[in-house]
Amino acid sequence: MRTAGIVAEYNPFHRGHAWHLAQTRERLGEDAALAVVMSGNFVQRGECAVLDKHTRARAALEGGADLVLELPTVWAASSAEHFAWGAVSLLRAAGADALSFGSESGDVPALLRAARCLRSDRFREALRPLLAETLPFPVCRQRAAEAVLGKEGAACLTRPNDNLAAEYLKAALALDWIPEVIAVPRAGAGHDEGAHPEFPSASFLRRRMLSGAAAADNPASLLAGERAVLARLRSMSPGAFDALPDGRDGLSRRLGRAAGRAAGLEELYELACTKQYPRARVRRLVLWAFLGLTEADRPERPPYLRVLGLGPRGREVLREMKTRSPLPILTKPAHAGRLDEAGRRLFGLEARCTDLYGLCRPAVSPPGLEWTTGPVIWNKTEEDL
């Protein structure tokens, strides 16, 4: 059975995601399975997922996915490069033989050229002097790519979905994984373009959920846990700030100073952000500080595969994974005790992250849910068909 791997946040799951799943299955055939590696309770923009990971896994299964695996927080709430590396490592270990993603261009050859460029010595040589100019890293990266590929050849890296796609392909090349690549043109509104009549953006839906304009069961936001976040940052030592990832160029110390002055999260972001330090990077650093994570907490590769949900076809994929995967597979939280030291440590960190996620909801969730919540089991009924 062919298995397509998909990387997603589903924050929240919407019609555009269902369309992508349907298009992927159409291209591979009805017998194909769709395995999704999905961010857990925290996402790349340095925020809580608006709905918890098991609720989003159920929505994905109802929307067409067959198996949902978790991307742990140390990759899910990281830069595009680390996010892609963690997710693609898991898809490869899960035995996927195709990689499907949303794309503004749908141009696989151009995306592969960009991915190869980002791994090349020419790119690194072009990037090095640009980094000394204290410009934002995305600007330096784009200019270095243009120096190698030309402006037109590097244009795909300026578009959000295509940029992530290039990072997925770069990770696949580094892992010697050669899947069939399926680039599905993005449908509907862009990431921040609001209300499309058929395919509204995830950001538009999040705003409606958090404002109460759309129904949502106990939606989460870092703002809801604002005091807990500020308390954590105000109690950190300079050394603790230095241990955060991606902050060695002065951002971690700047964040520490801002934490001593800010009365709220929005003020904290404003004080810490500069032209060199864009908001997305600052938000991720704040999130890592709140969660008590350090750069040393992110292993080189994921040490296990965690099942968040599965349907009937997902069970078939899981059976194959158990015979072929180089990584242990967790279908129950209790299985974490069988992991090696690195795996147990990462699962323990994930449990702590879930407890802190519970503080960021209007109705605070009880602690310990990571150890008591099993995967979502979804079956189609005649009524669904």
N, C-alpha and C positions, 0 to 999 in steps of 0.2 A: 504494500500500500504506500502510495506517495504521500509525503507529509510536507506541507508548506509551513515555514516558520514566519511568524509575524511579531514585530516589536511594537508595543503599545503602552499608553497610559490609560486610555479610556476614562478620561477625567472631565465629564462622565462619558459613558458609552452613548453614542447617538446614531442617527440614520446614516450619516456619512461613513461611520465605522462598519455598519451592517452592509452598506453598499460595497465597501472595500473587500469584506469577507466574501460576499457573493461573487464579485468579479474574480477574485483569486480562485475560488472553487470552479467557476466557469472555465477559466483558462487551463486548469489542471485536470478537470473532469470531476464528475459527481462522486466518484469513489475516493477522491483525495481527502486527506484529513488536514485540518487547520489547527496548528499548535501555536498558541500565543504566549510570548513572554511579556508579562505585564508588571508595571511598577506596583509596589506594595502601597503602603499608606502615605508615602511621601513621594513627591514628583520633582522633575528636573528644574522647574522654575523656582525651587526653594520654598515650596508650600506644602500644606496638607492636601492630599487628594480629597475632593469635596465629599466623596462617599468612600466608605471603607473598602478594603481590597476584596473581601468576600462578596459584598453587594455588587461590586463592579464585575467580578468574575461571573456571577450569576447572569448579569445583563449581557456579558459577552457570549456566554453559552446560549442564551435565549436568542441572541442576534446572529448566530451562525458558527461560532467557534466550537471546536471539539475538545480542546484541552487548554487549560490556562495554568501557566507556571509563573512563579513569582520572581521578579527581579529585585533582589534585596536593596535596602535603602542606600547602602554605601555606593552602589552604582546608579540607582534610580534618581538620586538627588545630587548628581555630579554633572560635570561638563559633558558636552556632546560626545567627546572622545571616550571618556570613561563609561558613560551611559551605553554607548554603542558596543564597546568592548565587552562589558559584562553581559549584555543581552545576547550578542552574537555568540559568545562563548557558550551560553546556555543552550541556544538553538542547535549549535553544532553537537554538543554533548547529548541533546535529546534525539539526535538522529534525523533532523529535518534535511530533506534533499532539495528544497526550494526556499527562496527568501523573497517575501512579498512585502512591499511598502507603498505608501501613498507618495505621489510625486507630482510636482507642478509641471514638469516637462515631459515625463514619461520616457526620457531619452537615456536608455541604459548604457550605450557606448560612451556618452558624454560623462555620465556619473562614474563609470569605471576609469575613464581617463583622469578624472579629478581625484579618485581614490588612489590611483597609482602615483599621481603627483604628490599627494600629501605624505606618501611614504618615501619619497625620493630624496637623495642627497642634494639635488639642485634646489628643491623646496627648502630644506633645512638651511642651506647656505644663504638663500635669499631672505629667509626669516630672521636669521641671527642679528644682522645690523638693524632691522626694523624694531626689534624688541628693545633695543637700547634707546629708542626715541620716546619711550614711556607713552605710547599710544595704546588704546584698548587692544587686547589680543586678537579679537575678531578682525579688526582693521589690518593689523600686521599680517595675519594669516591670509586675508584676501589679497593684499598687495603682493605677498610672496607667491601665491598661486597664480596671480596674473603675470608675474615675471616669468613663470615657467610655461603657462598655458596660453597666455594672452588674455585680454579682457573678455572676449567672447567665450573662450574655453573655460574660464573660471566663473562665468556668470551663474552657473548652477549653484555655487556655494553661497550666493546671496539670498537664496530662497529657502525658507525654513525646512520644508520636507525634503527637498533635494539635498540640502546641506547634511541633514541627518542620514539620508540614504548613502551619501558619499562616505560618511563615517562608518556605516554598517559594512559597506563594501571594503573599506580600508581594513577593518577588523577581520573580515572574512579572509582577505589576502594574507594578513599576518598569521592567521590560524591555519593556513593552507586548506581552507574549506572552499569548495567550488560548487555552490548550489546553482540551480537554475534561478535566474533573477527575473522577478516580475514587478515592473513599475506600473502601478495603477494610477492613472491621472486623478488628481484630487477633485472631488465634486463639492459644489456648494461654497459657502462662505469661507474665507481664510481664517487664520487663527484668531484674529481680533476684529473681524468684519461684521460680527453681530448676527442679526436675524435674517437668515435666508429662508424663503418660504418652505423649502423642502429639506435643506441640509444646513441648519443653523450651526454656528461654530461652538466648540466646547467652552470657550471663554464666555460667550453670551449665555449659555445654559448655566454655567457656574454662577454668574452674576444673578440670574433669576432665582436660583436655588438659595443662595446666601441671603438674598433680600426678602425671601418668603414669597416671591411672585410665582414660583413654580414649586410643586410639591416635592419634598425631599425628606427622607428619614434621618434626622439628626445630622445635618451637613457639617463638615469640619472646615476650619480656617485657622491659620496661625494667629490671626487677629483675635479669635475667641480665646486663645491661650496667651494673650499678650503679656499679662503680668508675670506668668511663669517664664516666658522667654526672657523678659527683661531681668527678672530675678537671677536667672542662670547667668546671663552675660555680665551683670554687675558683680557677681561673686567670683568671676574668673580671674586668674593671675595672668600677667603678661606671657608667661611660659605656656599657659593653656591656650592662649590666642595663637601663639607661634606654632602650636601643634596642629592647627586646623589646616586643611588642604588648600592649595592654590593661594596662599596668602603671604608667601615669602618675600614678595616685592614691596612690602610695606602695608598691604591692605589689612592684615590681621591686627597690626598695632593701631591703624587708623580706626578699625572697628572697635577696638577696646576703648579708645578715647571717646568715640561716639556713644558707646554704651553708658559711659559715665555722665553724659549730658542729656540724652534723649528721654522724654517722658512717654513716648509711645513708639510703636514699630515704624510707622510711616516717617516720623521724625528721625528715627535711627537710620533708615535707609537714605534719607535726604542728606544727613550729616556725613555718612560714609561714602556715598556715591561721588564720583568725579568723572571727568572725561576718560581717565585711565581705568577706573573701576566701575563698569556698568552695573545697573541695578540687578540684573539677573545673577551676576557673580556675587554681589553683596548679599542677596537674599539666600543664596545657597550656603554662604559662609555662616550667616546668622542661624540658619536651620541646623547646620552641623554643630554649632556651638550649643544650641538648645538641646540637641539630642545627646550631647556629650561624646560625640564621635571625633576621632582624629584621623589624620592621613594614614597612620599605621594600622587602623582598623579595616582598611580596604585591602583584601588579599590580592595577589596577582591575578587569580582567576576564581570564579565561584566554586565553592567546595561541595555543593550538593544541588539537586534539582528539587524544588518544593512545589507540590501540586496544590493549586488553589481551587480548581474545579475541573470537572470532566463530564462528558456525555457518553452515549453508547460507543461512538466511534473513537472517542478519547480513551476508552478502556482498551481498545485494540492497540492504539499507539503506546499506551502505558505498558502493555504486555511486551511489546517489542523493545521499548526502552529498557526494561528490566533485564533483558538478555544482552543488550548491545551497549548501553551507556557506560562510559568510564566513571561516571559519578554516582554516588548513592542517591536514592530517590526517596523523598519524604512524602508519604501519603497520610500520615498521622503525626501530630506534634510529638507524641511519645517516641517516635522513631529518631528524634534528634539526639537522644541519649546514646544511640549506636554510632554516631558520627565520630570522626577523629577529632583531635583537639581543636584544629582550626575551624571545623564545621560546627562543633558545639559552641565555640566562642562567638561565631557569627550569628548563629541562631539565638544565642542569649542576647546579643546586641539588638537583634530584630525584635525580640520580646520586649526589651526596654523601649524601643521606638514605638511599638504598639501601645504600651502603657502611656507614653507621653502624648501620642495621638489622641488618646481618650480624653485628655485635658483640653483639647482644642475643639470640643463639640459643645453645643448649647446644653445638652444633657450629658454630663460627664460619664464616660464609660468606665466600668469597673476594671481594675488591673487583672492581669493574668490571662487575658483572652487569647494570647498567642499560644498558650499551652493547652487550651480547652476547645479551640475552634477547629474543626476538621474541614476538609474540602467540600465544596458544593457539588452535589451529585444531581445532574439534571437529565431527565428523560423526556423525550417528546411523547405526547399522548395523541390519540386520534383527534382530539379537539384542536390540537395545535397544527395538525397536518392540513 
